[in-house]
Amino acid sequence: MPFPAFRAPRRAVITLGAAAVAAASVPLAASAETARASRVKIVDSCATRETRALFQYMLDQQGQGILFGHEHSLTDGFTFSEFTETTSDVEATTGDYPAVFGWDTLILNGFQKPGVYGGTVEQNIEALSWAFEKSDALGGINVLSAHMYNFVTGGDFWDTAGRVVSQILPGGPKHADFNEFLDRIAAAVKGAKRADGTLIPVVFRPFHENTGGWFWWGAGHCTSAEFIEIFRYTVEYLRDTKKVHNLLYSYSPNSSFGGDPTNYMKTYPGDEFVDILGYDAYDNSAGSAEWLAGTMKDLAMVVDLAADRGKVPAFTEFGESGEEGRNLAWFTDLLGALKADPGASRVSHMLTWANFGGNNRAYVPFPGHAMEPDFVSYYEDPYSLFASDLEGVFDAPTYAAAAAPFLHLVTPTDRQRVTTTETTVRMRLTGATSRKAQYSVNGGAPVTLTRDSAGFYSGKWAIDPSWLDNRTVTVTVSAKVGSKTMTDSALVFLGEVEPLPAGWIDDFEGYAGDDLTLSEAYSHVNANTTKLSAEHKASGAYGLAYSYDFANAGYTGIGKSVGADWTALGALKLWLKGDGSTNGMTIQVVSKGAYFEYNTGLSNTAGAEVVAPFSEFRPAPWDTGHTDELLDAEHLAEVSAFNLYLGYGGATASGTVYVDDIRAE
């Protein structure tokens, strides 16, 4: 794409590799051009020429600089009250535009500009298309995130009630509503065109930060298998059903992982469904050496994973989230850490959040802001790339690798609990067809699956009522493709689980003795392993064995959403068997955006009840915005989450502690 007419490049531009440039500059016959073109292996083998070229560009420019991105840069800010086609706090501060423009599907709901609140569906589809077109005209790359409203309750994306993912998967009661939402995304993306009719490529980043528990698609609100299947369904519906061919697909869990890929990959949808491996991380430490080191370690991990898979690595969302302006060199400190790390320096782009103006935080400094000089220095560093630095983004000659057949079991998902005497088995096969598709339960007699109107191979599964006794079974699907038989399977739980009493967080009895199901119920921060323990417990059949390793980070944590009123209760209690170390445990209760903590040690190896009165909880030291608040009746009325952290005490770096019967009483 040519440079914007309004500005010459401010410094040397990033271009494609020499081979690609040569191929682009010499007229060739079609067959010869294919021979000189780069082969790209992307999710959509029918992607447009420009979309393939964008993927190749992001691969090629790794290590040559990092593209700076900003969310809603043209429509919201502190330097303007009415947006036009060129308003931007980034431009007001640097004289340039971001290389990456972030937008959100909230535009389709009319809840973010340029969407119209109360506007028609058609108006807001056109508004999102407009946003893509204006960013593209300014020389930028478009990224679309998705803060989706709760399809079950009608609440926003923070509303985690209703096990939403299970309800919007095929066969779920809200599946048609989810399809309608995807239809609007498809219309907006397909409607984004240049003057010559060329479709504008867009990076789509759905279901971001899923390793945290704050969104309804996050940890604790759906299983890994449910997440994987809804991500896969989204790709297949947009690509195959709606024929959207100008999208690249991004996977972007939230920090932190301590450099360990285990939890990062736990919800990975597969190479067939992801083009960009992303990573989101916000800093509430004012750019501490610890935060920078941990972030670089994680980003280097993402870069390595992407290199192994032929994917693009990206710092898909970042920002400072503590007290604004504490570190006036925050941007240059972060860029310095990125440049100094051989792995992290290879991320393709880094996108920070929107400047919504008013009393909101400024994620990008504006003229007169205390951090303006630092952001200008960040801009002037040759390793940070803005719109005027980009050239040839959509020019690389490429051809797409043919997609291999892919089969997966859609429903039931792995570790799903089925409580009825009949359900539907659905299998998706892409890139091929099969005349012999079947399912079986526990290796029993196969049952034929037939192609249905939605494109699934499906069939009814009649379940003996006597089986609904909390047993587990294995469902396997298979399809004959040529001379090869492809299979996939899932472990399925049958029957109801007795609900916990009011105030209880966990007694560790409701997981059918399955460690993976236990792990799925919690979000995980940094390296840890959770398993059921039949030996160390306070009551019942199981307790929790919580193993930690501080080799890559000085703390680790697990968390679970609560959504309860605890005003009639006085303390949080749990049974704890420590490991005799000098390390510590922090019990954390989250309410109304505040993080309240109570600390205890791990030295007692006998096993005893810990009583943490709510009156003794205090805001976390880093939670400076709630320093004077107490865990009082107002906060106890809206408890949103419970977290359990282990921190390094300076003597023992690894160990296992045991916990049971976590409850508020």
URGI-V640461 format. One record per residue. N is the residue number from 1. SS is DSSP state (alpha for helix, beta for strand, coil for the rest). OMEGA is omega in radians with two decimals (none if undefined). Layout:
BEGIN
N;SS;OMEGA
N;SS;OMEGA
END
This chain:
BEGIN
1;coil;-3.12
2;coil;3.06
3;coil;3.02
4;coil;-3.09
5;coil;-3.02
6;coil;-3.05
7;coil;2.98
8;coil;3.12
9;coil;-3.11
10;coil;3.10
11;coil;-3.10
12;coil;-3.08
13;coil;3.05
14;beta;-3.13
15;coil;3.11
16;coil;3.11
17;coil;-3.04
18;alpha;-3.14
19;alpha;-3.13
20;alpha;3.13
21;alpha;3.12
22;alpha;-3.14
23;alpha;-3.11
24;alpha;-3.00
25;alpha;-3.08
26;coil;3.09
27;coil;-3.10
28;coil;2.98
29;coil;-3.05
30;alpha;-3.10
31;alpha;3.13
32;alpha;3.13
33;alpha;3.10
34;alpha;-3.14
35;alpha;-3.12
36;alpha;-3.07
37;coil;3.09
38;beta;3.07
39;beta;3.14
40;beta;3.10
41;coil;-3.08
42;coil;-3.06
43;coil;-3.07
44;coil;-3.13
45;coil;3.07
46;coil;-3.11
47;coil;3.13
48;coil;3.14
49;alpha;-3.10
50;alpha;3.13
51;alpha;3.06
52;alpha;-3.12
53;alpha;3.10
54;alpha;3.10
55;alpha;3.14
56;alpha;3.12
57;alpha;-3.11
58;alpha;3.03
59;alpha;-3.03
60;alpha;-3.02
61;coil;3.09
62;coil;3.13
63;coil;3.13
64;coil;-3.10
65;coil;-3.11
66;beta;-3.14
67;beta;3.11
68;beta;3.13
69;beta;-3.13
70;beta;-3.14
71;beta;3.07
72;coil;-3.04
73;coil;-3.06
74;coil;-2.98
75;coil;-3.11
76;coil;3.12
77;coil;3.12
78;coil;-3.08
79;coil;3.12
80;coil;3.10
81;coil;3.09
82;coil;-3.12
83;coil;3.05
84;coil;3.10
85;coil;-3.02
86;coil;-3.14
87;coil;3.13
88;coil;3.02
89;alpha;3.12
90;alpha;3.14
91;alpha;3.13
92;alpha;-3.09
93;alpha;-3.01
94;alpha;-3.01
95;coil;-3.10
96;coil;3.11
97;coil;3.07
98;beta;3.07
99;coil;-3.12
100;beta;3.11
101;beta;3.11
102;beta;3.06
103;beta;-3.08
104;beta;3.14
105;alpha;3.03
106;alpha;3.04
107;alpha;-3.13
108;alpha;3.08
109;alpha;-3.09
110;coil;-3.09
111;coil;3.00
112;coil;3.11
113;coil;0.01
114;coil;3.06
115;coil;-3.08
116;coil;3.12
117;coil;-3.08
118;coil;3.14
119;coil;3.13
120;coil;3.07
121;alpha;-3.11
122;alpha;3.13
123;alpha;-3.05
124;alpha;2.97
125;alpha;3.12
126;alpha;3.14
127;alpha;3.12
128;alpha;3.05
129;alpha;3.11
130;alpha;-3.12
131;alpha;3.11
132;alpha;-3.08
133;alpha;-3.11
134;alpha;3.09
135;alpha;3.13
136;alpha;-3.13
137;alpha;3.12
138;coil;3.06
139;coil;-3.06
140;coil;3.09
141;beta;-3.08
142;beta;3.02
143;beta;3.14
144;beta;3.00
145;beta;-3.00
146;coil;2.98
147;coil;-3.00
148;coil;3.09
149;coil;-3.09
150;coil;-3.07
151;coil;-3.12
152;coil;-3.05
153;coil;-3.02
154;coil;3.10
155;coil;-3.11
156;coil;-3.08
157;coil;3.07
158;coil;-3.11
159;coil;-3.02
160;coil;-3.11
161;coil;2.93
162;coil;-3.11
163;coil;-2.92
164;alpha;-3.06
165;alpha;3.13
166;alpha;-3.11
167;alpha;-3.11
168;alpha;3.02
169;coil;3.10
170;coil;-3.10
171;coil;-3.14
172;coil;-3.08
173;coil;3.14
174;coil;-3.10
175;alpha;-3.14
176;alpha;3.11
177;alpha;3.11
178;alpha;3.09
179;alpha;3.14
180;alpha;3.09
181;alpha;3.09
182;alpha;3.08
183;alpha;-3.14
184;alpha;3.06
185;alpha;-3.14
186;alpha;-3.12
187;alpha;-3.13
188;alpha;-3.12
189;alpha;3.12
190;alpha;3.12
191;coil;-3.13
192;coil;-3.04
193;beta;2.99
194;coil;-3.07
195;coil;-3.13
196;coil;3.12
197;coil;3.13
198;coil;3.08
199;beta;-3.12
200;coil;3.12
201;coil;3.13
202;beta;2.99
203;beta;-3.12
204;beta;-3.04
205;beta;-3.12
206;coil;2.98
207;coil;-3.09
208;coil;3.08
209;coil;-3.05
210;coil;3.12
211;coil;2.97
212;coil;-3.08
213;coil;-3.02
214;coil;3.08
215;coil;-3.08
216;coil;3.07
217;coil;-3.05
218;coil;-3.11
219;beta;-3.12
220;coil;-3.13
221;coil;3.02
222;beta;3.08
223;coil;3.07
224;alpha;-3.12
225;alpha;3.09
226;alpha;3.10
227;alpha;-3.13
228;alpha;-3.09
229;alpha;3.12
230;alpha;3.05
231;alpha;3.13
232;alpha;3.14
233;alpha;-3.14
234;alpha;3.12
235;alpha;-3.08
236;alpha;-3.14
237;alpha;-3.13
238;alpha;-3.06
239;alpha;-2.97
240;alpha;-3.12
241;alpha;-3.10
242;coil;3.08
243;coil;3.05
244;coil;-3.04
245;coil;3.06
246;coil;3.10
247;beta;2.82
248;beta;-3.00
249;beta;-3.05
250;beta;3.06
251;beta;-3.01
252;beta;3.02
253;beta;-3.11
254;beta;3.09
255;coil;0.03
256;coil;-3.03
257;coil;-3.13
258;coil;-3.13
259;coil;-3.11
260;coil;-3.07
261;alpha;-3.00
262;alpha;-3.11
263;alpha;3.09
264;alpha;-3.07
265;alpha;-3.05
266;alpha;-3.13
267;coil;-3.11
268;coil;-3.08
269;coil;-3.13
270;coil;-3.12
271;alpha;-3.11
272;alpha;-3.03
273;alpha;-3.05
274;coil;3.03
275;coil;-3.02
276;beta;3.03
277;beta;-3.07
278;beta;-3.11
279;beta;3.12
280;beta;3.11
281;beta;3.04
282;beta;-3.04
283;beta;3.03
284;coil;-3.07
285;coil;-3.11
286;coil;3.08
287;coil;-3.13
288;coil;3.11
289;alpha;-3.13
290;alpha;-3.14
291;alpha;3.14
292;alpha;-3.12
293;alpha;3.13
294;alpha;3.14
295;alpha;3.11
296;alpha;3.14
297;alpha;3.12
298;alpha;-3.14
299;alpha;3.09
300;alpha;3.07
301;alpha;3.14
302;alpha;3.12
303;alpha;3.13
304;alpha;3.12
305;alpha;3.14
306;alpha;3.14
307;alpha;3.13
308;alpha;-3.02
309;alpha;-3.10
310;coil;-3.12
311;coil;3.10
312;beta;3.06
313;beta;-3.10
314;beta;3.00
315;beta;-2.84
316;beta;3.03
317;beta;-3.13
318;beta;3.07
319;beta;3.04
320;beta;-3.05
321;coil;3.09
322;coil;3.12
323;coil;-3.02
324;coil;3.05
325;coil;-3.13
326;coil;3.14
327;coil;-3.06
328;coil;3.08
329;coil;-2.99
330;alpha;-3.09
331;alpha;-3.12
332;alpha;3.05
333;alpha;3.14
334;alpha;3.13
335;alpha;3.11
336;alpha;3.11
337;alpha;3.10
338;alpha;-3.11
339;alpha;-3.06
340;alpha;-3.10
341;coil;-3.09
342;coil;3.13
343;coil;-3.07
344;alpha;-3.12
345;alpha;-3.09
346;alpha;3.05
347;coil;-3.03
348;coil;-3.11
349;beta;3.12
350;beta;-3.03
351;beta;3.07
352;beta;-2.95
353;coil;-2.97
354;coil;2.91
355;coil;-3.07
356;coil;3.06
357;coil;3.13
358;coil;3.13
359;coil;-3.13
360;coil;3.13
361;coil;3.03
362;coil;3.09
363;coil;2.99
364;coil;3.11
365;coil;3.14
366;coil;-3.13
367;coil;-3.11
368;coil;3.10
369;coil;-3.08
370;coil;-3.10
371;coil;-3.14
372;alpha;-3.12
373;alpha;-3.13
374;alpha;-3.14
375;alpha;3.06
376;alpha;3.08
377;alpha;3.06
378;alpha;3.13
379;alpha;-3.05
380;alpha;3.09
381;coil;-3.10
382;coil;-3.10
383;coil;3.05
384;beta;-3.01
385;beta;3.13
386;beta;-2.99
387;alpha;-3.07
388;alpha;3.11
389;alpha;-2.99
390;beta;3.08
391;coil;3.08
392;coil;-3.07
393;coil;-3.04
394;coil;-3.00
395;coil;-3.00
396;coil;3.04
397;coil;-3.09
398;beta;2.91
399;beta;-3.04
400;beta;3.01
401;coil;3.12
402;coil;-3.14
403;coil;3.08
404;coil;3.06
405;coil;-3.14
406;beta;-3.12
407;beta;3.01
408;beta;3.08
409;beta;-3.07
410;beta;3.06
411;beta;-0.08
412;coil;3.13
413;coil;3.14
414;coil;-3.13
415;coil;3.05
416;beta;3.08
417;beta;3.11
418;beta;-3.06
419;coil;-3.12
420;coil;-3.12
421;coil;3.05
422;beta;3.04
423;beta;-3.10
424;beta;3.01
425;beta;3.14
426;beta;3.11
427;beta;3.07
428;beta;3.06
429;beta;3.11
430;beta;3.12
431;coil;-3.14
432;coil;2.98
433;coil;-3.12
434;coil;3.04
435;coil;-3.12
436;coil;3.10
437;beta;-3.03
438;beta;2.91
439;beta;3.07
440;beta;3.13
441;beta;-3.13
442;coil;3.10
443;coil;-3.12
444;coil;-3.07
445;coil;-3.14
446;coil;3.10
447;beta;-3.07
448;beta;3.00
449;coil;-3.13
450;beta;-3.12
451;beta;-3.13
452;coil;-3.04
453;coil;3.13
454;coil;3.10
455;coil;3.08
456;coil;2.85
457;beta;-2.98
458;beta;3.10
459;beta;-3.14
460;beta;3.06
461;beta;3.09
462;beta;-3.03
463;coil;3.09
464;coil;-3.13
465;alpha;-3.13
466;alpha;3.13
467;alpha;-3.09
468;coil;-3.04
469;coil;3.14
470;coil;3.06
471;coil;3.06
472;beta;3.07
473;beta;3.10
474;beta;3.08
475;beta;-3.11
476;beta;3.04
477;beta;3.14
478;beta;3.08
479;beta;3.09
480;beta;3.12
481;beta;-3.03
482;coil;3.13
483;coil;-3.05
484;beta;3.02
485;beta;3.14
486;beta;-3.09
487;beta;2.97
488;beta;-3.09
489;beta;3.12
490;beta;2.99
491;beta;-3.04
492;beta;3.09
493;beta;-3.11
494;beta;3.09
495;coil;-3.10
496;coil;2.99
497;coil;3.14
498;coil;-3.10
499;coil;3.11
500;coil;3.07
501;coil;3.11
502;coil;3.13
503;coil;-3.11
504;beta;3.08
505;beta;3.12
506;beta;2.95
507;coil;3.03
508;coil;3.13
509;coil;-2.98
510;coil;-3.06
511;coil;3.13
512;coil;3.12
513;coil;-3.03
514;coil;-3.08
515;alpha;-3.12
516;alpha;3.11
517;alpha;3.04
518;alpha;-3.12
519;alpha;-3.12
520;alpha;-3.09
521;coil;-3.07
522;coil;2.89
523;beta;-3.06
524;beta;3.10
525;beta;-3.10
526;coil;-2.94
527;coil;3.00
528;beta;3.10
529;beta;3.09
530;beta;3.10
531;beta;3.04
532;beta;3.14
533;beta;3.08
534;coil;-3.08
535;coil;-3.06
536;coil;-3.06
537;coil;3.09
538;coil;-3.09
539;coil;3.08
540;coil;-3.08
541;coil;-3.01
542;coil;2.87
543;beta;-3.14
544;beta;2.96
545;beta;-3.04
546;beta;-3.11
547;beta;-3.09
548;beta;3.09
549;beta;-3.09
550;coil;-3.13
551;coil;-3.08
552;coil;3.14
553;coil;-3.07
554;coil;3.09
555;beta;3.08
556;beta;-3.08
557;beta;2.98
558;beta;-3.09
559;beta;-3.14
560;beta;3.08
561;beta;-3.10
562;beta;-3.13
563;beta;-3.03
564;beta;3.05
565;coil;-3.11
566;coil;-3.06
567;coil;-3.13
568;coil;-3.05
569;coil;-2.99
570;coil;-3.06
571;beta;2.99
572;beta;-3.08
573;beta;3.02
574;beta;3.03
575;beta;-3.07
576;beta;2.97
577;beta;-3.10
578;coil;-3.12
579;coil;3.11
580;coil;-3.11
581;coil;3.05
582;coil;3.09
583;coil;-3.07
584;beta;3.07
585;beta;3.04
586;beta;3.05
587;beta;-3.04
588;beta;3.06
589;beta;-3.09
590;beta;3.13
591;beta;3.05
592;coil;3.10
593;coil;-3.14
594;beta;-3.10
595;beta;-3.10
596;beta;-3.00
597;beta;3.02
598;beta;-3.04
599;beta;3.06
600;beta;-3.11
601;beta;-3.13
602;coil;-3.01
603;coil;-3.08
604;coil;-3.11
605;coil;-3.10
606;coil;-3.07
607;coil;-3.10
608;beta;3.12
609;beta;3.03
610;beta;3.11
611;beta;-3.12
612;beta;3.13
613;beta;3.14
614;alpha;3.14
615;alpha;-3.12
616;alpha;3.05
617;coil;3.11
618;beta;3.12
619;beta;3.09
620;coil;-3.10
621;coil;-3.12
622;coil;-3.09
623;coil;-3.01
624;alpha;3.12
625;alpha;-3.11
626;alpha;-3.01
627;coil;-3.02
628;coil;-3.07
629;coil;3.11
630;beta;3.07
631;coil;-3.05
632;coil;-3.09
633;alpha;3.14
634;alpha;3.14
635;alpha;-3.13
636;alpha;3.11
637;coil;-3.08
638;coil;3.09
639;beta;-3.06
640;beta;-3.07
641;beta;3.03
642;beta;3.11
643;beta;3.12
644;beta;-3.11
645;beta;2.98
646;beta;-3.10
647;beta;-3.05
648;coil;3.12
649;coil;3.00
650;coil;-3.13
651;coil;-3.08
652;coil;-3.04
653;coil;-3.12
654;beta;3.14
655;beta;3.13
656;beta;3.03
657;beta;-3.07
658;beta;-3.06
659;beta;3.08
660;beta;3.02
661;beta;3.11
662;beta;-3.10
663;beta;2.99
664;beta;-3.12
665;coil;none
END
